Amino acid sequence: MSARLRVVLDQLTHVVDADQASAALDLASALVKTAPSGCVVEAIVAAGSEPSIDGVSEVRRLPLARRELAASWQLGLTQGVGGGLIHSATLMAPLVRHDRVHDHDQTTATTWDLLAWDAPDSLSKTAVSWQRAMLKRAVKYADAVVVPSHAMAERIGEIAKLGDRIRVIAGAAPAGFVVPLDAAARRKALSLPAGYIVMTGSERTLDSGFRAAVAAGVEAVVLDAPEGSEPRFAEIAAAAGLPESRAHIRGVLSRDDRAAVFAGASALVATSGLPAWPWRVVEAMTLGVPVIAVESGVHRDVIADGGAIVDGADVPDAVVDALGSGARRLSVLAADRSRAFSWLGAAERVWGLHADL
């Protein structure tokens, strides 16, 4: 195999989703490290962007900024991109008609969640419209659409007529996701207590986590809370019996801050079963934090036997066990399971995907 794989890096300066932006960079770096003999990696970036990835052989800098580029590609206007093998770690891909057979052009895109279809109220109307439009373009023009779990592959097959063009390539924790040396100071800066469980989820699902905190007699730290949601989340905690002073609502945190938060946590409780890659679950497992998650296809795929997967009503009992007799066992299982996910492994599968195409 000898080829140039061109990777779309659209969120270098204008970050729309921090997890996806980080994933794209980690994947691109891993693609460089795993490139087959004679193959190189190039980058396609928006105006004003400069990728800092060692080993990228060439950068195609487009004349439009990320926001304008997203609108342009949604309409199929991709002037200046060029052809070849193009892989995007998001739905932000130059999806237009091309000739794979004669010109050897390929375009693949990725979606990390299906919230625009299964939970549209969790996104802005603009985001829902854009994602749905880009998937429609992918149905017409993508050579493959990558999703991170088999449950999501099944679901996207129900949403879009992609046939055998659906591929499963899992994500991983951010490169260098380790407990920082100043973890205690970071937790202090975030005003966190000495002992707590970490929770993820939405307004509709967090109740089970708060009830679990009450049952276990610990405080709760909610990550990734949408801006302005703190008062409502505090109300939900209070309704579940957890005083507002024991419910710590935090928004989007940096990689090192998240690692510091997990380092002080007794468990992670993932309360949402929506079809989306569970970034925080994988991060928790990477650091050996016991994981309790509500029943869902994605959690079954990702966690497997690396944590406790239970019905929502059983979350409190599972957390009590995780903080007691099951703590050591769940910690070991989580760490073992986390080894199934790496960006190097994902990159090898991306190279294999383009070779198969």
C-alpha positions as CSV (number, residue, x, y, z in Angstrom):
1,M,0.0,0.0,0.0
2,S,1.3,3.4,-1.0
3,A,-0.9,6.4,-0.5
4,R,-1.5,9.9,0.9
5,L,-4.1,9.9,3.6
6,R,-5.5,13.4,4.1
7,V,-7.1,14.1,7.5
8,V,-9.6,16.8,8.1
9,L,-8.6,18.9,11.2
10,D,-11.4,21.5,11.3
11,Q,-11.4,22.5,15.0
12,L,-7.8,23.7,15.6
13,T,-8.8,27.2,16.3
14,H,-12.6,27.2,16.5
15,V,-13.5,24.3,18.8
16,V,-17.1,23.2,18.5
17,D,-16.8,20.0,20.6
18,A,-13.7,19.7,22.8
19,D,-13.8,15.9,22.9
20,Q,-14.0,15.5,19.1
21,A,-11.4,18.1,18.5
22,S,-9.0,16.2,20.8
23,A,-9.9,12.9,19.2
24,A,-9.1,14.2,15.7
25,L,-5.6,15.4,16.8
26,D,-4.9,12.1,18.6
27,L,-6.0,10.1,15.7
28,A,-4.0,12.1,13.2
29,S,-0.9,11.7,15.4
30,A,-1.5,8.0,15.6
31,L,-2.0,7.7,11.8
32,V,1.4,9.2,11.3
33,K,2.9,6.7,13.7
34,T,1.2,3.7,12.1
35,A,1.5,4.7,8.5
36,P,2.3,1.7,6.3
37,S,5.6,1.8,4.4
38,G,5.5,4.4,1.6
39,C,2.3,6.1,3.0
40,V,2.1,9.6,4.4
41,V,-0.4,11.7,6.3
42,E,-1.5,15.2,5.2
43,A,-3.8,17.7,6.9
44,I,-6.8,19.7,5.6
45,V,-7.4,22.7,7.8
46,A,-9.5,25.8,7.9
47,A,-8.1,29.3,7.4
48,G,-5.9,30.5,10.2
49,S,-5.2,27.1,11.5
50,E,-1.8,25.5,12.1
51,P,-1.6,21.8,13.1
52,S,1.2,21.0,15.5
53,I,1.5,17.3,14.7
54,D,5.0,15.9,14.0
55,G,5.2,13.9,10.8
56,V,2.4,15.5,8.8
57,S,3.9,15.8,5.4
58,E,1.8,18.6,4.0
59,V,-1.0,21.0,5.1
60,R,-3.8,22.1,2.8
61,R,-5.0,25.4,4.3
62,L,-8.4,26.3,2.9
63,P,-9.5,30.0,2.4
64,L,-12.5,29.8,4.7
65,A,-12.7,29.9,8.5
66,R,-14.3,26.9,10.2
67,R,-17.8,28.4,10.6
68,E,-17.9,29.4,6.9
69,L,-16.4,26.1,5.9
70,A,-19.1,24.1,7.7
71,A,-21.8,26.1,5.9
72,S,-20.0,25.7,2.6
73,W,-19.5,21.9,2.9
74,Q,-23.1,21.5,4.0
75,L,-24.1,22.8,0.6
76,G,-21.5,20.7,-1.2
77,L,-19.2,23.6,-2.0
78,T,-15.7,22.1,-1.5
79,Q,-13.4,24.2,-3.8
80,G,-9.8,24.0,-3.0
81,V,-10.0,20.7,-1.0
82,G,-8.7,18.4,-3.8
83,G,-9.1,14.6,-4.0
84,G,-7.3,11.6,-2.8
85,L,-7.9,9.6,0.3
86,I,-9.7,11.8,2.8
87,H,-10.7,10.8,6.3
88,S,-12.6,13.0,8.8
89,A,-12.8,12.2,12.5
90,T,-16.2,14.0,12.5
91,L,-19.1,14.6,10.1
92,M,-17.2,17.7,8.9
93,A,-16.1,16.1,5.6
94,P,-16.0,17.3,1.9
95,L,-18.8,15.1,0.8
96,V,-19.2,15.5,-2.9
97,R,-19.4,13.2,-5.9
98,H,-16.1,11.5,-6.7
99,D,-14.7,8.6,-8.6
100,R,-13.2,6.0,-6.3
101,V,-12.6,3.4,-9.1
102,H,-10.8,5.5,-11.7
103,D,-9.4,8.4,-9.7
104,H,-8.8,6.5,-6.5
105,D,-10.6,9.2,-4.5
106,Q,-12.1,8.2,-1.2
107,T,-14.0,10.2,1.5
108,T,-14.9,8.8,4.9
109,A,-16.6,10.6,7.8
110,T,-17.2,9.8,11.4
111,T,-20.1,10.5,13.8
112,W,-19.5,10.1,17.6
113,D,-23.2,10.4,18.6
114,L,-26.7,10.2,17.2
115,L,-28.2,12.9,19.4
116,A,-29.5,14.9,16.5
117,W,-31.9,12.0,15.9
118,D,-32.5,10.4,19.3
119,A,-32.1,13.5,21.6
120,P,-32.4,16.6,19.4
121,D,-33.5,18.7,22.4
122,S,-30.0,18.3,23.8
123,L,-28.5,20.2,20.9
124,S,-29.1,23.6,19.3
125,K,-31.4,23.7,16.4
126,T,-28.5,24.7,14.2
127,A,-26.4,21.7,15.3
128,V,-29.3,19.3,14.7
129,S,-30.0,20.7,11.2
130,W,-26.3,20.6,10.3
131,Q,-25.7,17.1,11.5
132,R,-28.8,15.7,9.7
133,A,-27.8,17.5,6.5
134,M,-24.2,16.1,6.6
135,L,-25.4,12.6,7.2
136,K,-27.7,13.0,4.2
137,R,-24.7,14.0,2.2
138,A,-22.7,11.0,3.6
139,V,-25.5,8.7,2.4
140,K,-25.0,10.1,-1.1
141,Y,-21.3,10.5,-1.3
142,A,-19.3,8.9,1.6
143,D,-17.4,5.7,0.9
144,A,-17.8,4.8,4.5
145,V,-19.2,6.3,7.7
146,V,-17.4,5.4,10.9
147,V,-19.1,5.0,14.3
148,P,-17.4,4.1,17.5
149,S,-19.6,1.2,18.7
150,H,-21.6,-1.7,17.3
151,A,-24.8,-0.5,19.0
152,M,-24.4,2.8,17.2
153,A,-23.7,1.0,13.9
154,E,-27.1,-0.8,14.3
155,R,-28.9,2.4,15.1
156,I,-27.4,4.5,12.3
157,G,-28.3,1.7,9.9
158,E,-31.9,2.4,10.9
159,I,-31.6,6.1,10.4
160,A,-29.7,6.2,7.1
161,K,-29.5,3.9,4.1
162,L,-25.7,3.3,4.3
163,G,-25.8,-0.5,3.7
164,D,-22.4,-2.1,4.1
165,R,-20.6,1.3,4.3
166,I,-20.9,1.5,8.1
167,R,-17.6,0.8,9.9
168,V,-17.0,0.5,13.7
169,I,-13.7,2.1,15.0
170,A,-13.7,2.8,18.7
171,G,-12.3,5.9,20.3
172,A,-10.0,6.1,23.3
173,A,-9.0,8.3,26.2
174,P,-7.0,11.5,25.3
175,A,-3.3,10.9,24.7
176,G,-1.3,11.4,27.9
177,F,-4.4,11.0,30.1
178,V,-2.7,10.5,33.4
179,V,-3.2,11.9,36.9
180,P,-1.3,15.2,36.9
181,L,1.3,15.9,39.6
182,D,-0.8,18.9,40.9
183,A,-4.1,16.9,41.0
184,A,-4.8,17.9,44.6
185,A,-4.3,21.6,43.8
186,R,-6.6,21.3,40.8
187,R,-9.3,19.7,42.9
188,K,-9.0,22.5,45.4
189,A,-9.2,25.1,42.7
190,L,-12.4,23.4,41.5
191,S,-13.8,23.5,45.1
192,L,-14.3,19.8,45.3
193,P,-14.7,17.8,48.6
194,A,-12.4,15.1,49.9
195,G,-14.6,12.2,48.8
196,Y,-17.2,12.0,46.0
197,I,-18.6,10.1,43.1
198,V,-18.5,11.5,39.5
199,M,-21.6,11.6,37.5
200,T,-22.5,12.2,33.8
201,G,-25.9,12.5,32.2
202,S,-28.7,14.8,31.5
203,E,-31.5,16.5,33.4
204,R,-33.7,13.5,32.6
205,T,-31.3,10.9,33.9
206,L,-29.2,12.4,36.8
207,D,-31.8,11.6,39.4
208,S,-30.5,8.0,39.7
209,G,-27.0,9.2,40.3
210,F,-28.0,11.6,43.0
211,R,-30.0,8.9,44.7
212,A,-27.0,6.7,44.6
213,A,-24.9,9.4,46.3
214,V,-27.5,9.7,49.1
215,A,-27.5,5.9,49.5
216,A,-23.7,5.7,49.6
217,G,-23.4,8.7,51.9
218,V,-21.1,10.6,49.6
219,E,-21.1,13.9,47.7
220,A,-21.6,14.1,43.9
221,V,-19.6,15.9,41.2
222,V,-21.4,16.3,37.8
223,L,-19.2,16.8,34.8
224,D,-20.0,18.4,31.4
225,A,-23.1,20.3,32.7
226,P,-24.4,22.6,30.0
227,E,-23.9,26.3,30.7
228,G,-26.7,27.7,32.9
229,S,-27.9,24.3,34.0
230,E,-26.5,24.5,37.5
231,P,-29.6,25.7,39.3
232,R,-31.8,23.0,37.7
233,F,-29.3,20.2,38.4
234,A,-29.1,21.4,42.0
235,E,-32.9,21.2,42.2
236,I,-32.8,17.6,40.9
237,A,-30.2,16.7,43.5
238,A,-32.3,18.2,46.3
239,A,-35.4,16.4,45.1
240,A,-33.4,13.1,45.3
241,G,-32.4,13.9,48.9
242,L,-28.9,15.3,48.2
243,P,-28.5,18.8,49.6
244,E,-27.3,21.5,47.2
245,S,-24.1,21.9,49.2
246,R,-23.2,18.2,48.4
247,A,-23.9,18.5,44.7
248,H,-21.0,20.0,42.8
249,I,-22.0,20.9,39.2
250,R,-19.2,21.5,36.8
251,G,-19.1,22.3,33.1
252,V,-16.6,21.3,30.5
253,L,-13.1,20.8,32.1
254,S,-9.7,20.5,30.6
255,R,-8.0,17.1,30.1
256,D,-5.8,17.5,33.2
257,D,-8.6,18.9,35.3
258,R,-10.8,15.8,34.4
259,A,-7.9,13.5,35.3
260,A,-7.5,15.2,38.6
261,V,-11.2,14.9,39.3
262,F,-11.2,11.2,38.5
263,A,-8.1,10.7,40.7
264,G,-10.2,11.8,43.7
265,A,-13.3,9.9,42.8
266,S,-14.6,6.7,44.3
267,A,-16.6,5.8,41.2
268,L,-18.1,7.1,37.9
269,V,-21.8,6.8,37.5
270,A,-22.9,7.2,33.8
271,T,-26.7,7.8,33.9
272,S,-27.4,8.3,30.2
273,G,-28.1,5.5,27.8
274,L,-28.2,7.6,24.6
275,P,-26.3,6.5,21.5
276,A,-23.1,8.5,22.0
277,W,-19.5,7.5,22.6
278,P,-19.0,7.7,26.4
279,W,-15.9,9.7,26.6
280,R,-15.9,10.0,30.4
281,V,-16.5,6.2,30.9
282,V,-13.3,5.4,28.9
283,E,-11.4,8.1,30.8
284,A,-12.5,6.7,34.2
285,M,-11.6,3.1,33.2
286,T,-8.2,4.3,32.0
287,L,-7.5,5.6,35.5
288,G,-8.9,2.5,37.2
289,V,-12.0,4.2,38.5
290,P,-14.9,1.8,39.2
291,V,-17.7,2.4,36.6
292,I,-21.4,2.0,37.1
293,A,-23.5,2.6,34.0
294,V,-27.2,2.4,33.1
295,E,-28.2,-0.4,30.7
296,S,-27.6,0.6,27.0
297,G,-26.2,-1.0,23.9
298,V,-23.3,1.5,23.8
299,H,-22.4,0.8,27.4
300,R,-22.5,-3.0,26.7
301,D,-20.1,-2.5,23.8
302,V,-17.7,-0.2,25.6
303,I,-17.7,-1.4,29.2
304,A,-18.4,-5.1,28.6
305,D,-17.1,-6.7,31.8
306,G,-15.1,-3.7,32.9
307,G,-17.8,-2.3,35.1
308,A,-21.3,-2.7,36.5
309,I,-24.1,-2.2,34.0
310,V,-27.5,-2.0,35.7
311,D,-31.1,-0.7,35.3
312,G,-31.6,2.9,36.4
313,A,-33.5,1.7,39.5
314,D,-30.5,-0.4,40.6
315,V,-27.9,2.3,40.4
316,P,-27.9,3.2,44.1
317,D,-27.3,-0.4,45.2
318,A,-24.5,-0.8,42.5
319,V,-22.8,2.4,43.8
320,V,-23.0,1.2,47.4
321,D,-21.3,-2.0,46.3
322,A,-18.7,-0.2,44.2
323,L,-17.7,2.0,47.2
324,G,-17.6,-1.0,49.5
325,S,-16.7,-4.7,48.9
326,G,-16.7,-4.3,45.1
327,A,-14.3,-1.4,44.9
328,R,-11.0,-3.3,44.3
329,R,-12.6,-5.7,41.8
330,L,-14.3,-3.0,39.8
331,S,-11.1,-0.9,39.7
332,V,-9.1,-3.8,38.3
333,L,-11.8,-4.7,35.8
334,A,-12.0,-1.1,34.6
335,A,-8.2,-0.8,34.1
336,D,-8.1,-4.1,32.3
337,R,-11.0,-3.1,30.0
338,S,-9.4,0.3,29.2
339,R,-6.5,-1.5,27.4
340,A,-8.9,-2.4,24.6
341,F,-9.0,1.3,23.5
342,S,-6.1,3.2,22.0
343,W,-5.6,5.7,19.3
344,L,-2.8,3.6,17.7
345,G,-5.3,0.7,17.4
346,A,-7.9,3.1,15.9
347,A,-5.4,4.4,13.4
348,E,-4.5,1.0,12.3
349,R,-8.1,0.3,11.6
350,V,-8.5,3.5,9.7
351,W,-5.5,2.6,7.5
352,G,-7.1,-0.8,7.0
353,L,-10.5,0.7,6.1
354,H,-8.9,2.8,3.3
355,A,-6.9,-0.2,2.1
356,D,-10.2,-2.2,1.9
357,L,-11.9,0.5,0.0
